[in-house]
Amino acid sequence: MKKLFLLLLPGMVFLAGSAEAQLQKGTKYWGGTISFNGTLNHNQDKFDKDNVSKTRRPIISPEAQLGWFVSDKTMLGVGLRYSIQQEKTIYEPSGHKSSTLSQSLQLLPFVRQYYGLGNRWALFIHGELAPNYSWWKSKSEDVTTITTKRDLWQYGLAVKPGVVYTFPNKKWSVEAYTNFLSLSFNYMPIPEDNGRQFTVDSGFGTGFPSYFSLRIARYLQPKN
């Protein structure tokens, strides 16, 4: 996949034909995306094949961004991301059920630096802060029903490069974050355990699900 991207990159530059004209001070920006993800698992006990568990975990994450250019190459903005995940597991033949509904809300102030590649293509470096408020509710149903609720704050910082292509009508653009070059930091205090968790994620690893995250965007030029 990485080799495919390297092969496509010269073609992207060759196709350059009005992003530079739009990257000017006063240009307004808005973009949005909806991410769908999830898993469906069927597990069978290798020692007792009658014991089976079935789990489904859908995830939906809409995000919107607003921004404005403070110079010909630099944009300041803010994003808002909401994520919801519902996980349900059924154990057979016991009939035991467990479910968790997780939600989170992130306010994402960001700064971008653009580098033109012609009239329709541009590269950018996107850096954002990521305070995140998460809350979830878990339920276990067996002989009795046990419900657990929890919420917490966590804090992050992410830097990731991307590429933007502006269509010939100059009204709409498509952006792609290149995930395999990303770098993010996350800090999560855990009040109940009087502890904390600090993680660093790099796109150079092999665990990421995709190389690109696509977003539809619009760059509105200032009226003269």
LUMDOBA-929257 format. One record per residue: residue number from 1; residue in one letter; x, y, z of N, C-alpha, C in turn. Coordinates in nm, 2 decimals, always signed. Layout:
N
PT     i   aa      n.x      n.y      n.z     ca.x     ca.y     ca.z      c.x      c.y      c.z
PT   NUM    A        X        Y        Z        X        Y        Z        X        Y        Z
...
END
This chain:
224
PT     i   aa      n.x      n.y      n.z     ca.x     ca.y     ca.z      c.x      c.y      c.z
PT     1    M    +0.08    -0.12    +0.00    +0.00    +0.00    +0.00    +0.09    +0.13    +0.00
PT     2    K    +0.19    +0.12    +0.08    +0.28    +0.24    +0.08    +0.35    +0.26    -0.05
PT     3    K    +0.39    +0.15    -0.12    +0.44    +0.16    -0.25    +0.34    +0.21    -0.35
PT     4    L    +0.22    +0.18    -0.34    +0.11    +0.23    -0.43    +0.10    +0.38    -0.41
PT     5    F    +0.11    +0.43    -0.29    +0.10    +0.58    -0.26    +0.22    +0.65    -0.33
PT     6    L    +0.34    +0.59    -0.32    +0.46    +0.65    -0.37    +0.45    +0.65    -0.53
PT     7    L    +0.38    +0.55    -0.58    +0.37    +0.55    -0.73    +0.26    +0.66    -0.77
PT     8    L    +0.16    +0.68    -0.69    +0.06    +0.77    -0.72    +0.10    +0.92    -0.70
PT     9    L    +0.20    +0.94    -0.62    +0.24    +1.08    -0.58    +0.28    +1.16    -0.70
PT    10    P    +0.37    +1.10    -0.79    +0.41    +1.18    -0.91    +0.29    +1.22    -1.00
PT    11    G    +0.19    +1.12    -1.01    +0.07    +1.15    -1.08    -0.01    +1.26    -1.02
PT    12    M    -0.01    +1.27    -0.89    -0.09    +1.38    -0.82    -0.03    +1.51    -0.86
PT    13    V    +0.11    +1.52    -0.86    +0.17    +1.65    -0.89    +0.15    +1.68    -1.04
PT    14    F    +0.15    +1.58    -1.13    +0.13    +1.60    -1.27    -0.01    +1.65    -1.30
PT    15    L    -0.11    +1.61    -1.22    -0.24    +1.65    -1.25    -0.27    +1.79    -1.19
PT    16    A    -0.18    +1.85    -1.12    -0.20    +1.98    -1.07    -0.24    +2.08    -1.18
PT    17    G    -0.34    +2.14    -1.17    -0.38    +2.23    -1.27    -0.44    +2.36    -1.23
PT    18    S    -0.65    +2.52    -0.88    -0.65    +2.65    -0.84    -0.64    +2.66    -0.69
PT    19    A    -0.56    +2.56    -0.62    -0.55    +2.57    -0.48    -0.46    +2.69    -0.44
PT    20    E    -0.36    +2.71    -0.52    -0.27    +2.83    -0.48    -0.35    +2.96    -0.48
PT    21    A    -0.44    +2.97    -0.58    -0.52    +3.09    -0.59    -0.61    +3.11    -0.47
PT    22    Q    -0.65    +2.99    -0.41    -0.74    +3.00    -0.30    -0.67    +3.02    -0.17
PT    23    L    -0.54    +2.99    -0.16    -0.47    +2.99    -0.03    -0.43    +3.14    -0.01
PT    24    Q    -0.52    +3.22    +0.03    -0.49    +3.36    +0.05    -0.55    +3.41    +0.18
PT    25    K    -0.50    +3.51    +0.24    -0.54    +3.57    +0.37    -0.69    +3.61    +0.35
PT    26    G    -0.77    +3.57    +0.45    -0.91    +3.60    +0.46    -1.00    +3.49    +0.40
PT    27    T    -0.94    +3.39    +0.34    -1.02    +3.28    +0.29    -1.08    +3.20    +0.40
PT    28    K    -1.21    +3.17    +0.40    -1.28    +3.09    +0.50    -1.29    +2.94    +0.46
PT    29    Y    -1.29    +2.86    +0.56    -1.29    +2.71    +0.53    -1.39    +2.64    +0.62
PT    30    W    -1.46    +2.55    +0.56    -1.53    +2.45    +0.64    -1.53    +2.32    +0.58
PT    31    G    -1.53    +2.22    +0.67    -1.52    +2.08    +0.62    -1.59    +1.98    +0.71
PT    32    G    -1.62    +1.87    +0.66    -1.69    +1.77    +0.75    -1.67    +1.63    +0.70
PT    33    T    -1.69    +1.53    +0.79    -1.67    +1.39    +0.75    -1.75    +1.31    +0.85
PT    34    I    -1.80    +1.19    +0.81    -1.86    +1.10    +0.90    -1.79    +0.97    +0.88
PT    35    S    -1.73    +0.91    +0.99    -1.66    +0.79    +0.99    -1.75    +0.68    +1.04
PT    36    F    -1.75    +0.57    +0.97    -1.82    +0.45    +1.01    -1.72    +0.33    +1.03
PT    37    N    -1.73    +0.27    +1.14    -1.63    +0.16    +1.17    -1.71    +0.06    +1.26
PT    38    G    -1.64    -0.06    +1.28    -1.70    -0.15    +1.37    -1.65    -0.29    +1.34
PT    39    T    -1.69    -0.38    +1.43    -1.65    -0.52    +1.42    -1.77    -0.62    +1.45
PT    40    L    -1.76    -0.74    +1.40    -1.86    -0.84    +1.43    -1.79    -0.97    +1.45
PT    41    N    -1.79    -1.02    +1.58    -1.71    -1.14    +1.61    -1.80    -1.25    +1.65
PT    42    H    -1.75    -1.37    +1.62    -1.82    -1.50    +1.66    -1.71    -1.59    +1.72
PT    43    N    -1.71    -1.61    +1.85    -1.61    -1.69    +1.91    -1.66    -1.82    +1.97
PT    44    Q    -1.59    -1.93    +1.95    -1.63    -2.06    +2.00    -1.52    -2.12    +2.09
PT    45    D    -1.56    -2.17    +2.20    -1.47    -2.23    +2.29    -1.41    -2.36    +2.23
PT    46    K    -1.28    -2.36    +2.22    -1.22    -2.48    +2.15    -1.23    -2.61    +2.23
PT    47    F    -1.25    -2.59    +2.36    -1.27    -2.71    +2.45    -1.42    -2.75    +2.46
PT    48    D    -1.51    -2.66    +2.45    -1.65    -2.68    +2.46    -1.72    -2.61    +2.35
PT    49    K    -1.74    -2.67    +2.23    -1.79    -2.60    +2.11    -1.93    -2.56    +2.13
PT    50    D    -2.00    -2.60    +2.23    -2.14    -2.55    +2.26    -2.14    -2.41    +2.32
PT    51    N    -2.02    -2.37    +2.37    -2.01    -2.23    +2.43    -1.97    -2.13    +2.32
PT    52    V    -2.05    -2.04    +2.29    -2.03    -1.95    +2.18    -2.06    -1.81    +2.23
PT    53    S    -1.98    -1.71    +2.19    -2.01    -1.57    +2.22    -2.02    -1.49    +2.09
PT    54    K    -2.11    -1.40    +2.08    -2.13    -1.32    +1.96    -2.12    -1.17    +2.00
PT    55    T    -2.04    -1.09    +1.94    -2.02    -0.95    +1.97    -2.03    -0.87    +1.85
PT    56    R    -2.10    -0.76    +1.86    -2.10    -0.66    +1.75    -2.07    -0.52    +1.81
PT    57    R    -2.00    -0.44    +1.74    -1.94    -0.32    +1.79    -1.94    -0.21    +1.68
PT    58    P    -2.05    -0.15    +1.65    -2.05    -0.04    +1.55    -2.01    +0.09    +1.61
PT    59    I    -1.94    +0.18    +1.53    -1.88    +0.31    +1.58    -1.92    +0.41    +1.47
PT    60    I    -1.97    +0.52    +1.51    -2.00    +0.63    +1.42    -1.94    +0.76    +1.48
PT    61    S    -1.87    +0.84    +1.40    -1.79    +0.95    +1.44    -1.81    +1.07    +1.34
PT    62    P    -1.91    +1.15    +1.35    -1.92    +1.27    +1.27    -1.83    +1.38    +1.32
PT    63    E    -1.77    +1.46    +1.23    -1.68    +1.57    +1.27    -1.70    +1.69    +1.17
PT    64    A    -1.70    +1.81    +1.23    -1.71    +1.94    +1.15    -1.59    +2.03    +1.18
PT    65    Q    -1.54    +2.10    +1.09    -1.43    +2.19    +1.11    -1.46    +2.33    +1.04
PT    66    L    -1.42    +2.44    +1.11    -1.43    +2.57    +1.06    -1.29    +2.64    +1.07
PT    67    G    -1.26    +2.72    +0.98    -1.13    +2.78    +0.98    -1.12    +2.91    +0.90
PT    68    W    -1.01    +2.98    +0.91    -0.99    +3.10    +0.83    -0.84    +3.12    +0.81
PT    69    F    -0.79    +3.17    +0.70    -0.65    +3.19    +0.67    -0.61    +3.32    +0.73
PT    70    V    -0.51    +3.32    +0.82    -0.45    +3.44    +0.88    -0.33    +3.49    +0.79
PT    71    S    -0.29    +3.41    +0.70    -0.19    +3.45    +0.60    -0.21    +3.36    +0.47
PT    72    D    -0.13    +3.38    +0.37    -0.15    +3.30    +0.25    -0.12    +3.15    +0.27
PT    73    K    -0.05    +3.11    +0.37    -0.02    +2.97    +0.39    -0.06    +2.91    +0.52
PT    74    T    -0.11    +3.00    +0.62    -0.14    +2.95    +0.75    -0.29    +2.97    +0.78
PT    75    M    -0.35    +2.86    +0.83    -0.49    +2.86    +0.87    -0.51    +2.83    +1.02
PT    76    L    -0.60    +2.90    +1.09    -0.64    +2.87    +1.22    -0.78    +2.82    +1.22
PT    77    G    -0.82    +2.73    +1.31    -0.96    +2.68    +1.30    -0.99    +2.60    +1.43
PT    78    V    -1.11    +2.55    +1.43    -1.16    +2.47    +1.54    -1.25    +2.36    +1.48
PT    79    G    -1.24    +2.24    +1.54    -1.32    +2.13    +1.50    -1.40    +2.07    +1.62
PT    80    L    -1.51    +2.00    +1.58    -1.59    +1.94    +1.69    -1.62    +1.80    +1.64
PT    81    R    -1.58    +1.70    +1.72    -1.60    +1.56    +1.69    -1.69    +1.49    +1.79
PT    82    Y    -1.79    +1.42    +1.75    -1.87    +1.33    +1.84    -1.86    +1.19    +1.80
PT    83    S    -1.84    +1.10    +1.89    -1.83    +0.96    +1.86    -1.92    +0.88    +1.95
PT    84    I    -1.98    +0.78    +1.89    -2.07    +0.69    +1.97    -2.04    +0.55    +1.93
PT    85    Q    -2.03    +0.46    +2.03    -2.00    +0.32    +2.01    -2.09    +0.23    +2.10
PT    86    Q    -2.15    +0.13    +2.04    -2.23    +0.04    +2.12    -2.18    -0.10    +2.10
PT    87    E    -2.14    -0.16    +2.21    -2.09    -0.30    +2.20    -2.19    -0.39    +2.27
PT    88    K    -2.23    -0.50    +2.21    -2.32    -0.60    +2.27    -2.26    -0.74    +2.25
PT    89    T    -2.26    -0.81    +2.36    -2.22    -0.95    +2.35    -2.32    -1.04    +2.41
PT    90    I    -2.35    -1.15    +2.34    -2.44    -1.26    +2.39    -2.37    -1.39    +2.40
PT    91    Y    -2.38    -1.45    +2.52    -2.31    -1.58    +2.54    -2.42    -1.69    +2.54
PT    92    E    -2.39    -1.79    +2.46    -2.48    -1.91    +2.44    -2.41    -2.03    +2.49
PT    93    P    -2.48    -2.13    +2.55    -2.63    -2.13    +2.57    -2.68    -2.06    +2.70
PT    94    S    -2.59    -2.00    +2.77    -2.63    -1.94    +2.90    -2.73    -1.83    +2.89
PT    95    G    -2.72    -1.76    +2.78    -2.81    -1.64    +2.76    -2.76    -1.52    +2.83
PT    96    H    -2.64    -1.52    +2.89    -2.59    -1.40    +2.95    -2.56    -1.29    +2.85
PT    97    K    -2.59    -1.17    +2.88    -2.57    -1.06    +2.79    -2.49    -0.95    +2.86
PT    98    S    -2.41    -0.88    +2.78    -2.34    -0.76    +2.83    -2.34    -0.65    +2.72
PT    99    S    -2.36    -0.53    +2.76    -2.36    -0.42    +2.66    -2.29    -0.30    +2.72
PT   100    T    -2.23    -0.22    +2.63    -2.17    -0.09    +2.67    -2.20    +0.01    +2.57
PT   101    L    -2.25    +0.13    +2.61    -2.27    +0.24    +2.52    -2.17    +0.35    +2.56
PT   102    S    -2.08    +0.38    +2.47    -1.97    +0.48    +2.49    -1.99    +0.60    +2.40
PT   103    Q    -1.97    +0.71    +2.46    -1.98    +0.84    +2.38    -1.87    +0.93    +2.42
PT   104    S    -1.83    +1.02    +2.33    -1.72    +1.11    +2.36    -1.75    +1.24    +2.27
PT   105    L    -1.70    +1.35    +2.32    -1.71    +1.48    +2.26    -1.57    +1.55    +2.26
PT   106    Q    -1.52    +1.59    +2.15    -1.39    +1.66    +2.14    -1.40    +1.79    +2.08
PT   107    L    -1.34    +1.89    +2.14    -1.32    +2.03    +2.08    -1.18    +2.03    +2.03
PT   108    L    -1.16    +2.06    +1.90    -1.03    +2.04    +1.84    -0.98    +2.17    +1.78
PT   109    P    -0.92    +2.27    +1.86    -0.85    +2.38    +1.80    -0.73    +2.34    +1.72
PT   110    F    -0.71    +2.39    +1.60    -0.60    +2.35    +1.52    -0.53    +2.46    +1.44
PT   111    V    -0.42    +2.43    +1.39    -0.34    +2.52    +1.30    -0.29    +2.44    +1.18
PT   112    R    -0.29    +2.50    +1.06    -0.25    +2.43    +0.94    -0.15    +2.52    +0.87
PT   113    Q    -0.05    +2.45    +0.81    +0.05    +2.52    +0.73    +0.04    +2.45    +0.59
PT   114    Y    +0.02    +2.53    +0.48    +0.00    +2.48    +0.35    +0.12    +2.50    +0.26
PT   115    Y    +0.14    +2.41    +0.17    +0.25    +2.41    +0.07    +0.19    +2.38    -0.07
PT   116    G    +0.18    +2.48    -0.16    +0.12    +2.46    -0.29    +0.20    +2.36    -0.38
PT   117    L    +0.12    +2.28    -0.45    +0.18    +2.19    -0.55    +0.12    +2.22    -0.69
PT   118    G    +0.08    +2.34    -0.71    +0.02    +2.38    -0.84    -0.12    +2.44    -0.82
PT   119    N    -0.20    +2.44    -0.92    -0.33    +2.51    -0.91    -0.43    +2.44    -0.83
PT   120    R    -0.43    +2.31    -0.83    -0.54    +2.23    -0.76    -0.49    +2.14    -0.65
PT   121    W    -0.36    +2.13    -0.63    -0.31    +2.04    -0.53    -0.23    +2.12    -0.43
PT   122    A    -0.24    +2.08    -0.30    -0.16    +2.14    -0.20    -0.13    +2.04    -0.09
PT   123    L    -0.02    +2.04    -0.02    +0.01    +1.96    +0.10    -0.01    +2.05    +0.22
PT   124    F    -0.04    +1.99    +0.33    -0.05    +2.07    +0.46    +0.00    +1.99    +0.58
PT   125    I    +0.04    +2.06    +0.68    +0.07    +2.00    +0.81    -0.04    +2.04    +0.91
PT   126    H    -0.11    +1.95    +0.97    -0.22    +1.98    +1.06    -0.19    +1.94    +1.20
PT   127    G    -0.19    +2.04    +1.29    -0.16    +2.02    +1.43    -0.28    +2.06    +1.51
PT   128    E    -0.33    +1.97    +1.60    -0.45    +2.00    +1.68    -0.43    +1.96    +1.83
PT   129    L    -0.50    +2.03    +1.91    -0.52    +1.99    +2.05    -0.65    +1.91    +2.06
PT   130    A    -0.66    +1.82    +2.15    -0.77    +1.73    +2.16    -0.82    +1.70    +2.30
PT   131    P    -0.87    +1.80    +2.37    -0.94    +1.77    +2.49    -1.07    +1.68    +2.47
PT   132    N    -1.08    +1.58    +2.54    -1.19    +1.48    +2.51    -1.26    +1.44    +2.64
PT   133    Y    -1.40    +1.46    +2.63    -1.48    +1.42    +2.74    -1.56    +1.30    +2.70
PT   134    S    -1.54    +1.19    +2.78    -1.60    +1.06    +2.74    -1.69    +1.01    +2.86
PT   135    W    -1.80    +0.95    +2.82    -1.89    +0.89    +2.92    -1.94    +0.76    +2.86
PT   136    W    -1.96    +0.66    +2.95    -2.02    +0.54    +2.90    -2.10    +0.47    +3.01
PT   137    K    -2.19    +0.38    +2.97    -2.28    +0.30    +3.05    -2.27    +0.16    +3.02
PT   138    S    -2.24    +0.07    +3.11    -2.23    -0.07    +3.09    -2.34    -0.15    +3.17
PT   139    K    -2.39    -0.25    +3.10    -2.49    -0.33    +3.17    -2.46    -0.48    +3.15
PT   140    S    -2.47    -0.56    +3.26    -2.45    -0.70    +3.25    -2.58    -0.77    +3.30
PT   141    E    -2.64    -0.85    +3.21    -2.76    -0.92    +3.24    -2.74    -1.07    +3.25
PT   142    D    -2.76    -1.12    +3.37    -2.76    -1.26    +3.40    -2.87    -1.30    +3.49
PT   143    V    -2.84    -1.36    +3.61    -2.95    -1.38    +3.71    -3.00    -1.24    +3.75
PT   144    T    -2.91    -1.15    +3.77    -2.95    -1.01    +3.81    -2.88    -0.92    +3.70
PT   145    T    -2.93    -0.79    +3.70    -2.88    -0.69    +3.61    -2.79    -0.59    +3.69
PT   146    I    -2.67    -0.57    +3.64    -2.57    -0.48    +3.70    -2.54    -0.37    +3.60
PT   147    T    -2.56    -0.25    +3.65    -2.54    -0.13    +3.56    -2.42    -0.05    +3.62
PT   148    T    -2.33    -0.01    +3.53    -2.21    +0.07    +3.58    -2.20    +0.20    +3.49
PT   149    K    -2.18    +0.31    +3.55    -2.17    +0.44    +3.47    -2.03    +0.50    +3.51
PT   150    R    -1.97    +0.57    +3.41    -1.84    +0.63    +3.43    -1.82    +0.74    +3.33
PT   151    D    -1.74    +0.84    +3.37    -1.71    +0.95    +3.28    -1.57    +1.00    +3.32
PT   152    L    -1.50    +1.06    +3.22    -1.37    +1.11    +3.25    -1.32    +1.21    +3.14
PT   153    W    -1.22    +1.29    +3.17    -1.16    +1.38    +3.07    -1.02    +1.32    +3.03
PT   154    Q    -0.99    +1.34    +2.91    -0.85    +1.30    +2.86    -0.80    +1.41    +2.77
PT   155    Y    -0.67    +1.42    +2.75    -0.62    +1.53    +2.67    -0.52    +1.48    +2.57
PT   156    G    -0.52    +1.54    +2.45    -0.43    +1.49    +2.35    -0.37    +1.60    +2.26
PT   157    L    -0.27    +1.56    +2.18    -0.21    +1.65    +2.08    -0.17    +1.56    +1.96
PT   158    A    -0.21    +1.61    +1.84    -0.18    +1.53    +1.72    -0.12    +1.62    +1.61
PT   159    V    -0.03    +1.56    +1.54    +0.03    +1.62    +1.42    +0.02    +1.52    +1.31
PT   160    K    -0.03    +1.57    +1.20    -0.05    +1.48    +1.08    -0.04    +1.56    +0.95
PT   161    P    +0.03    +1.51    +0.85    +0.03    +1.57    +0.72    -0.09    +1.53    +0.64
PT   162    G    -0.12    +1.61    +0.53    -0.23    +1.58    +0.45    -0.22    +1.64    +0.31
PT   163    V    -0.31    +1.61    +0.22    -0.31    +1.66    +0.09    -0.45    +1.71    +0.06
PT   164    V    -0.47    +1.81    -0.02    -0.60    +1.86    -0.06    -0.60    +1.88    -0.21
PT   165    Y    -0.71    +1.84    -0.27    -0.73    +1.86    -0.42    -0.86    +1.94    -0.43
PT   166    T    -0.85    +2.05    -0.51    -0.96    +2.14    -0.54    -1.02    +2.11    -0.67
PT   167    F    -1.15    +2.09    -0.69    -1.21    +2.06    -0.81    -1.21    +2.18    -0.91
PT   168    P    -1.22    +2.16    -1.04    -1.21    +2.27    -1.13    -1.30    +2.38    -1.11
PT   169    N    -1.42    +2.36    -1.05    -1.52    +2.47    -1.03    -1.47    +2.56    -0.91
PT   170    K    -1.37    +2.52    -0.84    -1.31    +2.59    -0.73    -1.40    +2.61    -0.61
PT   171    K    -1.51    +2.53    -0.60    -1.60    +2.54    -0.49    -1.58    +2.44    -0.38
PT   172    W    -1.55    +2.32    -0.43    -1.53    +2.20    -0.33    -1.40    +2.14    -0.34
PT   173    S    -1.36    +2.08    -0.23    -1.23    +2.02    -0.23    -1.24    +1.88    -0.16
PT   174    V    -1.14    +1.80    -0.18    -1.13    +1.67    -0.11    -1.00    +1.67    -0.03
PT   175    E    -1.00    +1.64    +0.10    -0.88    +1.63    +0.17    -0.85    +1.49    +0.22
PT   176    A    -0.72    +1.46    +0.23    -0.69    +1.33    +0.28    -0.57    +1.34    +0.38
PT   177    Y    -0.60    +1.30    +0.51    -0.49    +1.29    +0.61    -0.41    +1.16    +0.58
PT   178    T    -0.28    +1.18    +0.57    -0.19    +1.06    +0.55    -0.16    +1.00    +0.68
PT   179    N    -0.24    +0.90    +0.72    -0.23    +0.85    +0.86    -0.09    +0.78    +0.89
PT   180    F    -0.03    +0.73    +0.78    +0.10    +0.65    +0.81    +0.21    +0.75    +0.85
PT   181    L    +0.19    +0.88    +0.85    +0.30    +0.97    +0.89    +0.25    +1.05    +1.02
PT   182    S    +0.14    +1.01    +1.08    +0.09    +1.08    +1.19    +0.16    +1.06    +1.32
PT   183    L    +0.14    +1.15    +1.42    +0.20    +1.13    +1.55    +0.10    +1.20    +1.65
PT   184    S    +0.07    +1.12    +1.76    -0.03    +1.17    +1.85    +0.01    +1.13    +1.99
PT   185    F    -0.02    +1.22    +2.09    +0.00    +1.20    +2.23    -0.13    +1.21    +2.30
PT   186    N    -0.15    +1.13    +2.40    -0.28    +1.13    +2.48    -0.25    +1.10    +2.63
PT   187    Y    -0.31    +1.19    +2.71    -0.30    +1.18    +2.86    -0.43    +1.16    +2.92
PT   188    M    -0.45    +1.05    +3.00    -0.58    +1.02    +3.06    -0.56    +1.00    +3.21
PT   189    P    -0.61    +1.09    +3.29    -0.61    +1.07    +3.44    -0.72    +0.97    +3.47
PT   190    I    -0.70    +0.89    +3.58    -0.80    +0.80    +3.62    -0.83    +0.82    +3.77
PT   191    P    -0.92    +0.91    +3.80    -0.95    +0.95    +3.94    -0.98    +0.83    +4.03
PT   192    E    -1.06    +0.73    +3.98    -1.10    +0.62    +4.07    -0.98    +0.54    +4.12
PT   193    D    -0.88    +0.52    +4.03    -0.76    +0.44    +4.06    -0.64    +0.53    +4.11
PT   194    N    -0.67    +0.66    +4.12    -0.56    +0.75    +4.15    -0.44    +0.73    +4.07
PT   195    G    -0.46    +0.71    +3.94    -0.35    +0.69    +3.84    -0.37    +0.77    +3.72
PT   196    R    -0.29    +0.74    +3.62    -0.29    +0.81    +3.49    -0.23    +0.72    +3.38
PT   197    Q    -0.27    +0.76    +3.26    -0.22    +0.68    +3.15    -0.18    +0.78    +3.04
PT   198    F    -0.06    +0.75    +2.99    +0.00    +0.84    +2.89    +0.04    +0.75    +2.77
PT   199    T    -0.01    +0.78    +2.65    +0.02    +0.70    +2.53    +0.07    +0.79    +2.42
PT   200    V    +0.15    +0.72    +2.33    +0.21    +0.79    +2.21    +0.18    +0.69    +2.10
PT   201    D    +0.11    +0.75    +1.99    +0.08    +0.67    +1.88    +0.15    +0.73    +1.75
PT   202    S    +0.21    +0.64    +1.67    +0.27    +0.68    +1.55    +0.22    +0.61    +1.43
PT   203    G    +0.20    +0.68    +1.32    +0.15    +0.61    +1.20    +0.25    +0.52    +1.14
PT   204    F    +0.38    +0.52    +1.19    +0.48    +0.43    +1.14    +0.46    +0.29    +1.18
PT   205    G    +0.36    +0.26    +1.27    +0.33    +0.13    +1.31    +0.25    +0.05    +1.21
PT   206    T    +0.21    -0.07    +1.24    +0.14    -0.15    +1.14    -0.01    -0.17    +1.19
PT   207    G    -0.05    -0.11    +1.30    -0.18    -0.14    +1.35    -0.29    -0.04    +1.30
PT   208    F    -0.26    +0.06    +1.22    -0.36    +0.15    +1.18    -0.45    +0.08    +1.07
PT   209    P    -0.58    +0.12    +1.07    -0.67    +0.05    +0.98    -0.66    +0.10    +0.83
PT   210    S    -0.61    +0.22    +0.81    -0.61    +0.27    +0.67    -0.50    +0.38    +0.66
PT   211    Y    -0.46    +0.41    +0.53    -0.36    +0.50    +0.51    -0.41    +0.64    +0.50
PT   212    F    -0.54    +0.66    +0.46    -0.59    +0.79    +0.44    -0.73    +0.81    +0.51
PT   213    S    -0.75    +0.93    +0.56    -0.89    +0.96    +0.61    -0.94    +1.08    +0.52
PT   214    L    -1.05    +1.06    +0.45    -1.10    +1.15    +0.35    -1.20    +1.25    +0.42
PT   215    R    -1.19    +1.37    +0.37    -1.29    +1.48    +0.42    -1.33    +1.56    +0.30
PT   216    I    -1.46    +1.60    +0.30    -1.51    +1.70    +0.20    -1.50    +1.83    +0.26
PT   217    A    -1.44    +1.93    +0.19    -1.42    +2.06    +0.24    -1.45    +2.17    +0.13
PT   218    R    -1.47    +2.29    +0.18    -1.49    +2.41    +0.09    -1.41    +2.53    +0.14
PT   219    Y    -1.34    +2.59    +0.05    -1.26    +2.71    +0.07    -1.33    +2.83    +0.01
PT   220    L    -1.38    +2.92    +0.09    -1.45    +3.04    +0.05    -1.36    +3.16    +0.04
PT   221    Q    -1.34    +3.21    -0.08    -1.25    +3.32    -0.10    -1.31    +3.45    -0.05
PT   222    P    -1.24    +3.54    +0.00    -1.29    +3.67    +0.05    -1.34    +3.75    -0.07
PT   223    K    -1.45    +3.82    -0.05    -1.51    +3.91    -0.16    -1.43    +4.04    -0.17
PT   224    N    -1.39    +4.07    -0.29    -1.31    +4.19    -0.31    -1.41    +4.31    -0.32
END
